[in-house]
Amino acid sequence: MISETDSRYTSNTTPEQLDLFEQLDRTVGLCVKGGSPLIDGALHLCVTQAGYEKAAAALGLTGENSGPCQAVLGMGLDTVLQQAGYEALVVYGLAGNQMDFVLTKGDLEPLRDVVDSFCILYAAARGAMPPEKARELMAPKTVWFLGELPRTGKKGERFGFATLKREGYEAVRCFLTPESAQRFNKEGYPVTPARVSDLERFVAGTFALIIEPYRNYWLELGSESAKRSGGG
């Protein structure tokens, strides 16, 4: 296996420049050659038909078991980050055919936990993972919520949460990154990190939690407890 220092790939952009988080659920085409998406040590991903045609010509995608495989961007990132043998992600079509973007596994590494959380939420939202399993896997993850927890535990200390009204209860709004939280923070609340299990335990019987409520892969936790208590 080629080490990171010996990688044949060099990044020519950053995850922030490509705004990858905002595109995690974007449908893309993964290049497959001979039945495998691992081609020359990288995952080759296309966001347009023209991008795929360019990649197909460059990579020689012809013959049986070669062609595009439809997926979402976050799943592609997870493949690079989690599986051995992948040194980089190569993206075709984001800038027309002017240039291709390369991100090494090392430069994608800071996204590992966020991408893993996305994959859990995405699988649960599509019924590919039971809600109970998603709750278990998300428990140790860090999310960012709008509001703040008590800091000293002294009587009279103020704290609070920005919530979303649901049918018969309310849910604390949580996000996978502080940037995502700020995107939906028109009120200017503090953005506070917390472990999912700790936050769920703190608000149990009062509020549910809803993670990434404004995206199509949102996940809600603790709603039955909030409903029973008349939370909100």
N, C-alpha and C positions, 0 to 999 in steps of 0.2 A: 504494500500500500504506500502511495506517495505521501509524504508528510506535508503539512501546511507550508513549511519553508521551501519545499521543493516543488510546490504547485506550479503547473504550467500556465496558470491563469493569474491575471492581475486586474484588480477592480478598476473600473473607469467611472464609477459613480458611487453613490451611497444609498442606503435604504431610505434615508430622509429625502434625498433629491428625487427619488422615484415615488415617494409617498406610498410606500408599500402597504402600510397598515390600512390606509383608506381603501385599498384594492384587494384585501384578503379574500373577499368572496366573489371576485371577478372571475368569470368563466374564461379559461384560456385553453390553448392546445399544447400538449406536451409532445415533443418529438420522440418517436419510438423507432428503433432500428433493430431488426432481428428479434423483435419481441421484448426488447429492454429499453427503458428510458435513460439508462446510463450510457452516454455516448461520449467517448473521449474524456472521461472523468468528470463530466458535467451533466446537469439537467438543462436541456434546451427548451425554452418556453416561448410560445408565440401568442401575441395578443391580437393579431390581424391575419387575414388570409394571405396578404402580400408578405407579411413577416414569415408565415409558414413556408410559402413558396421559396423565399430566399434561404431559409434554413434547410429545406429539403434539398435544394441544389448544392448547398455547401457541405452538407453531411452525407449526401448520397442516399437519401431515404427512398430506396426502390426495393422491389421484391416483396416476398411474402413476410408477413408480420412486421412490416414497416409502415409508418404513417403517423397521423396525429391521434392523440388520446385526449378526450375532453376531461378537464378537471377544474378545480378552482385554484387560484393563485396560492392561497394559504396552504393547501395540501401539497403543492409543488415545493414550497419553501420548507415544509416539514420533512419532505423526502430528503432534501439536500442536508438539512440539519441533523436528522436522526439516523440516516443510513450511511454505512461505511462505503468508501469508494468515490463519493461525490466531493469534488474539490470546489465546484463553483456552480452558479446559476447564470445562464446566458439568456437574455430577453431580446426577442426580435419583434419589431413592429411598433414600439412605443414612440419612436421618432420617425415614422414612415420607414423608408429604406435607407435613410441617411446614415444611421449608425446602429450598432447593436450594443446593449448594455451588459456589462459583466460585473458580477458580485462574487467574491470568493466566499467560501464557507466561513472563514475567519471574520469577514466583515458582516456576515449575516448572523453571527453568533449572538450578539446582543438581543436579537429578536426571538431567541429560542423559546423562552418561557411564554412570551406573548403568542407566538405561533401555536404552541402546544395548547394554550388556553382556547384560542380560536378554534382549533380542530375539535376540541371537546364540545364547545358550544355549537359548532356547525353540525356535528354528528347528532347531538341531542335534538337540535331544531328540526332535523330531517328524519327523525325516528330511527336513526341507525344506532343509537345508544340509549338505553333506558335512563330516564331522569335520575333514578337513584344512583346509577353509576357515574353520571355526569356530576352529581352533587359530591360524591366521594372524591372524584379526581380534582374537582375545583376547590375542595376544602383548604388545601395548603397554599393555594395561589394567592398572590397579592392583586387587589383591585384598588381603584381610586374612586372614592365617593364624594359627592357634593355635600359638604357640611363638616362637622368636627366632633370628635369624641371628647369626653371629660379628660382633663390633663392631670388634675391633682386628686380627684375623688372627694374633694371637700364639699360639704353641704352648701347648696345654693349655687354651685358652679354651673355656668350655662353651657349647653351643647345643643346640637340639633342636626337634622338631616333634610336635604331636599328630596322630596318624594314624588312619586307618580301615582295619581289616583287610579285605582283599579275598581272593579265591581265589588263594593262592600269592604274594601280595605285599601291600604296604601303600601307602596314598595319603595325602598331606598334606591335611588339611582346610582349604579356602579358602572365602572368602565375599565377596560383592560390596560389603558395607558393614561397618564396625566394629560397628554395632548388631546386624547379623545374626550376626556372629561371636560376640558376647557372648551372644546368645540360646541358643547351643548350646555354651557354655563353662562347663559345670558344674564342671570341674576348676580353673577360675581361672587358666588359662595366660595369659601375655602375648598381647595381640592386636597383630600386627605387619603393617604394609603392605609390599607388594612388587610389582614389576612381574611379570606372569605369565611372560614370557620369561626374566627373571633367575632367578626362583624355580625354574622348570622346569630350567634349566641347572644350578643349584646342586645339586638333588637327583637329577639324571639318573643312572640306573644303580643308584639306591638306593630311591627312592620315586617313585610317580606323583603327580599332583596331581588332586584332585577338588574342583570348584567347586560350592558350594551343595549338598552331599551329601544334605541332608535335605529337599530340595524336588524336585518332579517335573520340574524342568528342569535337573538336575545335568549337569555335563560333566566327563569324565575325560580327562586328558592324560598321555602318557608311560607308559601301562600296559605296553606291549610291552617297553620298555626295562627297566622294573622286574621284569617276569616273567623276562626273559632272564638278568638278573643275580642272580635269587633275592632281590631286595630285600625287606626286612622280616624 
